[in-house]
Amino acid sequence: MDDLPPPLTGVTVIDLGQVYQGPYAAFLMAKAGARVIKVEPRHGEPLRVREALGSGASLPLAMLNSNKRAITLNLKTPRGVELLKALARQADVLLENFAPGVMDKLGVGAEALMAENPRLIYASATGYGLSGPERDNLAMDITIQAASGAISVTGFPDGPPVKAGPAIADFLSGTHLYGAIVTALYERERTGRGRLVEVAMIETMFPTLASNLGMIHARPDNPIGRTGNRHGGLSVSPYNVYACKDGWFAIICTNDGHWRSLTRAIGRPELAEDPRFASNAARVKHMAETDAAVEAWAADLTRAEIFAATGEHRVPSAPVRDLPEVLANQHMRGRGMLEEIDHPQLGRITVPGSPLRYHGTPQTPATPSPAIGADNEEVYGEMLGLSADEVAALAEEGVI
């Protein structure tokens, strides 16, 4: 039965997030049924400023801020501070991803807002955390990838360190921020008290290095650096991306059973008995020869042909898809992860659903991201009881 309300129905979130990290956490909450109010300065958050410069920020802005309502608020004015405190008194969650200390300097940090509302979950996401000797380091996705060690192990051995293509630090920390918020909401159900929760980008990146760290522990005097598309610890083979007739294809054999299946798929079952390849340890020792055998087979086939063969024999594998292919993927569309909406500024666009599924509740359909301050009159009227004339006066005074 798909008749249960979304799990965060009734939760009000004040979203001061900017760019990717904070807005993604709030987006996940909106798709889970929360009422999310995006608060921006009068000129807009940084992503909206980039949008005005024609930098390709329009789609990310639309992706991360669908299903929200938008208001403007100038926190550099005393009246703006008063209004945020009034909103916080009625909210369940306030999240922000400013640099440490920014909200405190404005008079609306965790201590100030939780004094107004002891039930408030105040959520902070930063690059390096709210404490520690590096807390004030400037943080962007690429700098966190660098500082966390991720870039050092990415790329090919004979090339420079390479960042991951996606903004993985931003979105990993946004996901962790969501988890911290929902955990605190659960606790509040039992205690009645809110709390400050925080996420540091660098700390959310570190666990992704598990394979690399494992090899450092095993070989402290001879650490493995960049391994290209091979296993980060060079301890599994085959594990690579192989060239084929129409692109590239990823194959991994995590055990000898997978390898035996692959040898049948490529029509060379004798390789399973060859001492060089009979065990994973042997294949790791002869990694170049293992890869050569797989690539020689793949080179004359298309991705579809390879996938049919590996699928028939249950070998873990996948074609390397480009982004237009992903956008057209019928699996993701069929599950509702890719949604088509008509956006008033951008036209027909594809936006993501939430990866979090709540069985028994229909997925929350995407609504277009709002224009800056689009809901000023509605939100300030609904939550704070301000009249249309009062809202207009605040705009005239530069407060909203």
C-alpha positions in Angstrom: 0.0 0.0 0.0 1.4 3.4 -1.1 -0.6 5.5 1.3 1.8 6.4 4.1 2.8 10.0 4.4 6.5 10.8 3.7 8.6 10.2 6.8 9.6 13.9 7.4 6.1 15.3 7.0 5.6 18.1 9.5 9.3 18.8 9.8 10.3 22.4 9.0 13.8 23.1 7.7 15.5 26.5 7.4 18.0 26.0 4.6 20.9 28.4 4.6 22.9 26.0 2.5 24.9 27.2 -0.4 26.3 25.7 -3.6 26.2 21.8 -3.3 26.8 20.6 0.2 24.1 22.1 2.3 21.5 22.4 -0.4 21.9 18.6 -1.1 21.2 17.7 2.5 18.1 20.0 2.4 17.0 18.5 -0.9 17.0 15.0 0.6 14.9 16.3 3.4 12.5 18.0 1.0 12.1 14.8 -1.0 11.4 13.0 2.3 8.4 15.3 2.9 9.9 18.1 5.0 8.9 21.7 4.4 12.2 23.3 3.3 12.6 27.1 3.2 15.7 28.2 1.3 17.1 31.4 2.7 19.4 33.5 0.5 20.9 37.0 0.7 19.2 39.5 -1.5 21.8 39.0 -4.3 21.4 35.2 -4.1 23.6 32.4 -2.9 27.0 31.8 -4.7 25.5 29.2 -7.2 22.8 31.7 -8.2 25.5 34.3 -8.7 27.4 31.9 -10.9 24.2 31.3 -12.8 24.0 35.0 -13.7 27.5 34.8 -15.1 26.5 32.0 -17.5 28.9 29.4 -15.9 26.6 26.4 -16.3 25.3 26.7 -12.8 21.6 26.9 -13.8 21.0 23.2 -13.9 22.8 22.3 -10.6 20.8 25.1 -9.0 17.6 23.7 -10.3 18.6 20.1 -9.3 19.4 20.9 -5.7 16.6 23.3 -4.9 13.5 21.6 -6.3 10.7 21.0 -3.9 11.8 24.0 -1.8 10.4 27.5 -1.1 12.7 30.5 -1.4 13.0 33.6 0.6 15.6 36.4 0.9 17.0 37.7 4.1 19.8 40.2 4.8 21.5 38.9 7.9 23.8 42.0 8.0 20.8 44.0 9.3 19.5 43.9 12.9 16.0 43.3 11.6 17.2 40.4 9.4 18.8 38.8 12.5 15.5 39.2 14.3 13.5 37.6 11.5 15.9 34.6 11.3 15.5 34.1 15.1 11.7 34.2 14.7 11.9 31.6 11.9 14.1 29.4 14.0 11.7 29.5 16.9 9.2 27.7 14.6 11.6 25.4 12.8 12.8 21.9 13.6 16.1 22.1 11.7 18.4 24.9 10.6 21.3 24.0 8.4 24.2 26.0 7.0 27.6 25.4 5.4 29.3 28.7 5.9 32.9 28.9 7.1 33.3 28.3 10.9 32.4 31.4 12.9 30.5 33.3 10.2 27.0 32.6 11.8 28.3 33.5 15.2 29.6 36.8 14.0 26.2 37.6 12.6 24.6 36.8 15.9 22.7 33.7 14.6 25.1 30.8 15.5 24.1 27.6 17.2 24.1 29.0 20.7 22.0 32.0 19.8 19.4 30.1 17.9 19.1 27.2 20.3 18.5 29.7 23.0 15.5 30.8 21.0 14.4 27.2 20.4 15.9 24.5 22.6 14.3 21.8 20.3 16.2 23.1 17.2 18.6 20.8 15.4 21.3 23.2 14.3 23.4 21.5 11.5 26.8 22.8 10.4 28.9 21.6 7.5 32.4 22.9 7.0 35.6 21.8 5.3 37.7 20.9 8.3 35.3 21.0 11.2 34.4 23.6 13.9 37.5 22.8 15.9 41.1 21.8 15.4 44.2 23.6 14.1 43.0 23.6 10.4 39.4 24.7 11.0 39.9 28.0 9.3 41.5 26.5 6.1 39.5 27.5 3.0 37.6 24.5 1.7 36.3 23.6 -1.8 35.7 20.2 -3.3 39.1 20.0 -5.0 41.0 21.3 -2.0 39.3 18.7 0.3 40.0 15.9 -2.3 43.7 17.0 -2.1 44.0 17.4 1.7 42.2 14.1 2.4 44.6 12.1 0.3 42.1 11.2 -2.4 43.9 12.9 -5.2 47.2 11.3 -4.2 45.9 7.9 -5.1 43.9 8.9 -8.2 45.4 8.8 -11.7 47.9 6.6 -13.4 51.3 5.7 -11.9 53.3 7.6 -14.5 51.1 10.7 -14.4 50.2 13.5 -12.0 47.6 13.2 -9.2 44.1 13.7 -10.6 40.9 14.8 -8.9 37.8 12.8 -9.2 35.5 14.2 -12.0 32.4 14.6 -9.8 32.2 16.9 -6.8 32.5 13.9 -4.5 33.6 15.8 -1.3 30.6 18.2 -1.5 28.0 15.4 -2.0 29.5 12.9 0.5 29.4 15.6 3.1 25.9 16.7 2.2 24.8 13.1 2.6 26.5 12.7 5.9 24.9 16.0 7.0 21.5 14.6 6.2 22.3 11.5 8.3 23.4 13.6 11.2 20.2 15.7 11.1 17.9 12.8 10.9 19.7 11.0 13.7 19.3 14.1 15.9 15.6 14.3 15.0 15.2 10.7 16.2 17.0 11.5 19.5 14.8 14.6 20.0 11.7 12.3 19.8 13.0 10.7 23.0 14.5 13.6 24.8 12.7 16.7 23.6 16.0 18.4 23.1 17.7 19.6 20.0 21.5 19.7 19.5 24.3 21.0 17.3 25.5 18.5 14.8 28.4 19.0 12.4 30.0 17.4 9.5 33.6 18.1 8.2 34.1 17.4 4.5 37.6 16.0 5.0 36.3 13.5 7.5 33.6 12.2 5.2 36.3 11.7 2.5 38.7 9.7 4.6 36.7 6.4 4.9 36.6 6.1 1.1 40.3 5.3 1.2 39.8 2.0 2.9 41.5 -0.2 0.2 44.5 2.2 0.0 44.8 2.4 3.8 44.7 -1.3 4.0 47.7 -1.6 1.8 49.6 1.0 3.8 49.0 -1.1 6.9 50.2 -4.2 5.2 53.1 -2.6 3.5 54.2 0.5 5.5 57.6 0.7 3.9 56.4 0.4 0.3 53.0 2.1 0.0 51.1 1.9 -3.3 50.4 5.2 -5.0 48.2 5.8 -8.0 47.0 2.7 -9.8 44.9 4.1 -12.6 41.8 1.9 -13.1 43.3 -1.0 -11.2 42.4 -1.9 -7.7 43.6 0.7 -5.2 45.5 -1.9 -3.3 46.7 -3.8 -6.4 45.3 -6.9 -4.7 42.5 -8.0 -7.1 42.9 -9.0 -10.7 41.3 -8.6 -13.2 40.1 -5.2 -11.9 40.3 -2.6 -14.7 38.7 -0.7 -17.5 39.3 -2.2 -20.9 39.2 -0.7 -24.4 36.6 -2.1 -26.8 35.3 -1.3 -30.2 32.9 1.5 -29.1 34.4 2.8 -25.9 35.4 1.3 -22.6 34.2 -1.5 -20.3 34.8 -2.2 -16.6 35.3 -5.8 -15.4 36.2 -7.1 -11.9 36.7 -10.6 -10.6 36.5 -10.5 -6.9 37.1 -14.3 -6.5 38.3 -17.2 -8.5 34.7 -18.3 -9.3 34.3 -15.0 -11.2 37.5 -15.6 -13.0 36.5 -19.1 -14.1 33.3 -17.6 -15.4 35.1 -14.9 -17.2 37.4 -17.4 -18.9 34.3 -19.2 -20.2 32.8 -15.9 -21.4 35.9 -15.0 -23.4 36.2 -18.6 -24.8 39.4 -19.4 -23.1 38.5 -21.8 -20.2 42.1 -23.1 -20.2 43.2 -19.9 -18.5 41.5 -21.0 -15.4 44.0 -23.8 -15.1 47.1 -21.9 -16.1 49.4 -21.5 -13.1 49.8 -17.8 -13.9 46.1 -17.2 -13.5 44.7 -20.1 -11.4 44.3 -18.0 -8.2 43.9 -14.3 -7.5 47.3 -14.2 -5.9 48.8 -15.5 -9.1 46.8 -13.1 -11.2 48.0 -10.2 -9.1 51.6 -11.3 -9.6 50.9 -11.5 -13.4 48.6 -8.5 -13.5 49.8 -7.2 -16.9 49.3 -10.6 -18.5 45.9 -11.0 -17.0 44.8 -7.6 -18.3 46.3 -8.3 -21.7 44.2 -11.5 -22.0 41.0 -9.7 -21.1 41.7 -6.7 -23.3 42.6 -8.9 -26.3 39.1 -10.3 -26.1 37.4 -7.0 -25.5 39.1 -5.1 -28.3 37.1 -6.7 -31.1 33.7 -6.4 -29.3 31.2 -3.7 -28.6 30.2 -2.8 -25.1 26.8 -4.4 -25.7 28.5 -7.7 -26.8 30.8 -7.7 -23.8 27.9 -7.0 -21.5 25.9 -9.8 -23.0 28.7 -12.3 -22.5 29.7 -11.2 -19.0 26.0 -11.1 -18.0 25.4 -14.6 -19.2 28.2 -15.9 -17.1 27.5 -13.6 -14.1 30.8 -11.7 -14.1 30.6 -8.2 -12.4 30.9 -5.7 -15.2 29.5 -2.6 -16.7 30.0 -0.4 -19.8 31.5 3.0 -19.2 28.6 5.3 -20.0 28.9 8.9 -21.0 26.5 11.4 -19.3 24.0 11.6 -22.2 23.7 7.8 -22.0 23.1 8.0 -18.2 20.4 10.6 -18.7 18.7 8.3 -21.1 19.1 5.2 -18.9 15.8 3.4 -18.7 16.6 1.7 -15.5 17.1 5.0 -13.6 14.1 6.5 -15.4 11.9 3.5 -14.6 12.8 3.7 -10.9 12.0 7.4 -10.9 15.5 8.6 -10.1 15.6 10.7 -13.3 12.6 13.0 -13.6 11.6 15.3 -16.4 10.1 18.6 -15.4 9.2 21.9 -17.2 11.2 24.6 -15.5 10.1 28.2 -16.0 13.6 29.4 -16.7 15.3 26.4 -18.2 12.5 24.6 -20.1 12.4 20.8 -20.2 15.1 19.4 -17.9 16.1 16.2 -16.2 16.5 16.4 -12.4 17.3 13.7 -9.9 14.9 12.1 -7.5 16.1 11.1 -4.1 18.2 7.9 -3.8 16.5 7.3 -0.5 13.3 5.2 -0.9 10.5 4.9 1.6 8.4 1.9 0.7 4.8 2.4 1.3 5.0 6.0 0.4 4.9 7.3 -3.2 8.0 9.2 -4.3 7.7 12.9 -3.9 7.4 14.3 -7.5 9.9 17.0 -8.4 8.7 20.6 -8.5 10.8 23.4 -10.2 13.3 25.2 -8.1 11.9 28.7 -7.1 13.2 32.0 -8.2 15.1 34.0 -5.7 12.8 35.3 -3.0 9.7 33.8 -4.8 8.0 32.9 -1.6 8.8 35.9 0.6 5.2 37.0 1.0 3.8 33.5 1.6 6.5 32.3 4.0 6.8 35.5 6.1 3.0 35.8 6.2 2.5 32.1 7.0 5.2 31.7 9.6 5.6 35.1 11.1 2.1 36.6 10.5 3.5 39.6 8.5 1.1 41.3 6.1 1.8 41.9 2.4 2.4 45.5 3.2 4.9 44.6 5.9 6.7 42.2 3.6 6.9 44.9 0.9 8.3 47.4 3.5 11.0 44.9 4.5 12.0 44.6 0.9 12.0 48.3 0.5 14.3 48.6 3.5 16.7 46.0 2.2 16.0 43.5 4.9 14.6 40.8 2.6 
